Amino acid sequence: MALYYCSLHTRLFSRRWQRWVPFSQATINEICGYYDLLRSTHKDASLLYVIAWACDQCAATLQTIARSQARQQESGE
């Protein structure tokens, strides 16, 4: 199972609640260590792994930057 994690905002995407929730980097590190242990004992163990992903806060920040740059270009700055 893939776990989508934003390290910039330390948030994990919850499949249960279908939203991003706060989640500590220390816990993600433990999960990654557990996954590495599984992989070392069984090569096909693809049970749990973490994927770096941009969260909704990242998307909102990028939208704000894009709007600001568009306004600057429109005003000729």
PyMOL commands that set and color helices and strands:
alter all, ss='L'
color gray80, all
select helices_A, chain A and resi 25-41+56-75
alter helices_A, ss='H'
color red, helices_A
select strands_A, chain A and resi 2-6+11-14+19-22+49-52
alter strands_A, ss='S'
color yellow, strands_A
deselect
rebuild
show_as cartoon
